[in-house]
Structures are given as C-alpha cells and as structure tokens.
C-alpha cells in the first residue's frame, strides 16, 4: 500500500486536463463567429441535403 503507482497519477492528470480542455475548446468554437452558408440542394441526389431546414434542425439539437 505504501508503493505509489505512477500510472495512476498520469491517468488522473490526463482526466484533469481533459475536463478543463473540453470546455475551453467549446468556447473557442462558439466564439469563432463564422457560419457556413447552406448549399443549394441537389434534387437528383437521394441523400440528405444541406439546406437551411437541415441547418435549423441541427442548430435546435446542437449537433
């Protein structure tokens, strides 16, 4: 029990850095201020299109 495990400290340090780094990254992304314009829909494609409607949905669900 008196023996210290160096691996435990490195895991704890990683978790501390991850816990503080993620909110900082989110703030940087949120304050960047650039917004991409929605592309014109390709009616020939059967895939989901990047339109203002889908952008509004993604904004409402915070993807």
C-alpha positions, 0 to 999 in steps of 0.5 A: 500500500505504501508503493505509489503507482505512477500510472495512476497519477498520469491517468488522473492528470490526463482526466484533469486536463481533459475536463478543463480542455473540453470546455475551453475548446467549446468556447473557442468554437462558439466564439469563432463567429463564422457560419457556413452558408447552406448549399443549394440542394441537389434534387437528383441526389437521394441523400440528405441535403444541406439546406437551411431546414437541415441547418435549423434542425441541427442548430435546435439539437446542437449537433 
